[in-house]
Amino acid sequence: MPRVGIIYAQHVDIRIGIANTARELSFESAQTPAEVEKIVADALSSDAKFLSLTDDKGKVYVVPIAALAYVEIGEGETRRVGFVA
């Protein structure tokens, strides 16, 4: 008899505002809100020139710190992913 299970995948919504730009970057990440906040805080408090974040599909977003207007970190919805084994 096949086993059926459910995996809960949590995603975090990230929105990044860039100075002098009408659009914002918006994507989902598999990282926790605390991990994203630490990455942003570390980049801002160091001599880093860029903030680098990765989305849940592996794309890397690199934003110059000087152009960073804001970073919004929100809880994404938990998604149920079913499987049969």
Backbone bond lengths (Angstrom), bond angles and torsions (degrees), N, CA, C in turn:
res aa  C-N    CA-C-N  psi(-1)  N-CA   C-N-CA  omega(-1)  CA-C   N-CA-C  phi
1 M - - - 1.447 - - 1.535 108.66 -
2 P 1.334 118.44 130.16 1.467 120.33 -179.35 1.528 110.95 -68.85
3 R 1.322 114.13 146.22 1.465 119.73 175.37 1.520 108.94 -90.25
4 V 1.300 115.35 140.81 1.459 120.92 178.24 1.521 106.95 -118.99
5 G 1.327 115.99 134.29 1.458 119.87 179.88 1.508 110.51 -141.51
6 I 1.310 114.05 167.13 1.461 119.82 177.78 1.512 108.30 -127.17
7 I 1.312 115.94 131.77 1.457 122.57 175.48 1.526 106.67 -109.06
8 Y 1.316 116.10 132.61 1.458 120.39 177.05 1.520 108.78 -98.27
9 A 1.321 116.26 119.92 1.466 121.47 -179.56 1.524 108.79 -106.70
10 Q 1.321 116.70 119.92 1.473 121.24 -179.24 1.522 109.01 -99.38
11 H 1.307 115.80 135.75 1.459 121.68 178.34 1.518 109.15 -127.17
12 V 1.315 115.69 149.71 1.454 122.42 178.07 1.522 108.03 -111.85
13 D 1.325 116.19 130.89 1.461 121.21 176.04 1.522 108.79 -84.12
14 I 1.337 116.62 130.37 1.462 122.04 179.35 1.526 108.28 -124.75
15 R 1.330 115.55 130.77 1.467 121.29 173.75 1.520 107.64 -125.46
16 I 1.319 115.99 130.07 1.459 121.73 -178.34 1.520 108.58 -120.54
17 G 1.317 115.73 122.13 1.458 121.28 175.93 1.514 109.52 -91.97
18 I 1.316 115.61 137.24 1.459 121.38 -179.18 1.527 107.96 -116.91
19 A 1.332 116.01 129.23 1.462 121.87 -177.40 1.528 111.36 -56.52
20 N 1.329 116.01 140.93 1.466 123.87 177.59 1.530 113.34 61.11
21 T 1.332 115.92 26.90 1.458 121.43 177.75 1.527 108.24 -132.38
22 A 1.310 116.94 132.75 1.463 120.66 -177.85 1.526 112.25 -73.55
23 R 1.302 117.20 -28.27 1.457 120.99 -177.32 1.524 110.61 -96.53
24 E 1.310 114.66 159.76 1.455 120.53 175.88 1.521 108.85 -121.76
25 L 1.325 115.71 158.83 1.456 120.62 172.71 1.515 107.44 -84.63
26 S 1.314 117.23 134.15 1.452 121.57 179.85 1.520 108.26 -138.56
27 F 1.337 116.45 124.86 1.457 120.46 -179.82 1.513 110.00 -157.83
28 E 1.333 116.33 170.48 1.453 122.58 177.55 1.520 109.39 -109.15
29 S 1.318 115.17 145.53 1.458 120.85 179.53 1.523 109.18 -127.96
30 A 1.315 116.43 149.88 1.457 121.62 177.39 1.530 110.89 -84.38
31 Q 1.323 117.78 -3.70 1.458 121.62 178.87 1.525 109.77 -76.59
32 T 1.320 116.19 162.13 1.458 120.64 177.06 1.528 109.15 -80.57
33 P 1.332 117.63 159.12 1.467 119.53 176.54 1.534 111.70 -57.20
34 A 1.316 117.69 -37.69 1.473 120.97 179.86 1.527 111.16 -65.04
35 E 1.327 117.75 -38.69 1.468 120.97 178.45 1.528 110.71 -65.50
36 V 1.324 116.54 -43.71 1.469 120.38 -180.00 1.527 110.01 -65.20
37 E 1.324 116.52 -43.41 1.461 120.06 179.14 1.526 111.11 -61.00
38 K 1.326 117.63 -39.73 1.467 121.08 178.88 1.523 111.47 -65.69
39 I 1.320 117.26 -41.91 1.468 121.14 178.33 1.526 110.18 -60.63
40 V 1.334 116.53 -44.93 1.467 121.16 -179.86 1.525 110.43 -65.57
41 A 1.335 116.92 -47.53 1.468 121.11 -179.02 1.526 111.36 -62.10
42 D 1.332 116.87 -41.91 1.469 120.20 178.68 1.525 111.29 -63.55
43 A 1.324 117.08 -40.93 1.465 120.48 179.74 1.526 110.99 -65.78
44 L 1.338 116.42 -39.68 1.465 120.05 -178.84 1.528 112.65 -72.46
45 S 1.324 117.30 -33.05 1.465 119.86 -176.64 1.527 113.34 -87.91
46 S 1.313 117.12 -9.79 1.463 120.42 178.99 1.529 110.04 -100.49
47 D 1.294 115.73 -173.04 1.461 121.24 177.20 1.526 111.88 -90.60
48 A 1.335 116.10 20.34 1.465 120.40 -177.87 1.522 110.48 -63.45
49 K 1.288 116.24 145.11 1.460 122.23 178.28 1.524 111.28 -95.07
50 F 1.348 116.44 -19.75 1.457 121.18 -175.31 1.524 111.31 -135.58
51 L 1.334 115.06 150.77 1.456 123.07 169.76 1.516 105.95 -104.85
52 S 1.312 116.73 129.59 1.453 121.46 -177.57 1.529 109.50 -124.99
53 L 1.346 116.52 122.70 1.459 122.57 177.96 1.523 109.23 -131.20
54 T 1.322 116.08 151.72 1.460 121.91 -178.31 1.517 109.44 -116.88
55 D 1.342 116.28 136.48 1.459 119.49 178.46 1.520 110.68 -84.69
56 D 1.338 116.39 179.30 1.458 120.82 -176.07 1.524 113.86 -73.28
57 K 1.338 117.55 -5.93 1.461 121.42 177.30 1.521 112.37 -106.13
58 G 1.336 116.58 1.26 1.455 120.83 177.37 1.521 115.21 97.79
59 K 1.328 118.72 -1.24 1.467 120.70 177.02 1.523 109.02 -72.39
60 V 1.318 115.62 141.56 1.460 120.95 179.70 1.527 108.78 -107.27
61 Y 1.329 115.88 130.26 1.461 122.54 177.98 1.522 107.72 -109.40
62 V 1.325 117.28 124.24 1.458 123.04 -179.45 1.525 107.80 -119.78
63 V 1.339 115.26 121.45 1.467 121.32 -177.44 1.520 108.68 -123.91
64 P 1.326 118.64 130.38 1.469 119.94 176.17 1.536 110.27 -62.40
65 I 1.311 117.11 133.08 1.460 122.36 -179.85 1.535 110.35 -57.76
66 A 1.318 117.43 -38.35 1.466 121.24 -178.45 1.528 112.22 -63.04
67 A 1.337 118.12 -25.44 1.459 121.76 -178.12 1.522 112.71 -97.88
68 L 1.314 117.44 1.01 1.462 122.27 -176.08 1.525 110.68 -74.81
69 A 1.340 116.78 118.86 1.460 121.29 178.61 1.534 110.13 -94.30
70 Y 1.332 117.11 -46.02 1.464 121.67 177.78 1.514 110.25 -162.01
71 V 1.332 115.80 160.95 1.457 122.74 172.55 1.523 106.53 -131.12
72 E 1.313 116.02 120.27 1.460 121.38 178.93 1.520 108.30 -106.54
73 I 1.324 115.77 125.04 1.462 121.75 -178.53 1.523 107.20 -116.30
74 G 1.317 116.89 118.73 1.461 120.70 -178.33 1.510 111.42 -128.33
75 E 1.311 114.12 151.48 1.458 119.57 176.48 1.517 109.32 -69.21
76 G 1.302 116.35 125.33 1.450 120.62 173.89 1.513 108.31 -83.26
77 E 1.308 116.52 171.49 1.448 118.46 178.98 1.521 109.86 -82.81
78 T 1.308 116.09 148.46 1.458 121.28 177.28 1.514 107.97 -79.16
79 R 1.311 115.96 129.60 1.461 120.81 -178.22 1.515 109.62 -107.39
80 R 1.320 115.76 138.05 1.452 120.00 175.85 1.518 108.77 -93.90
81 V 1.302 114.69 129.39 1.454 120.95 178.57 1.520 106.91 -120.49
82 G 1.316 117.33 117.01 1.469 120.36 -178.47 1.516 111.12 -95.22
83 F 1.315 115.88 157.11 1.453 120.77 177.19 1.518 109.63 -151.14
84 V 1.313 116.17 160.31 1.458 123.00 175.27 1.508 107.43 -123.30
85 A 1.318 116.49 129.57 1.466 119.84 -178.59 1.507 110.62 -117.66
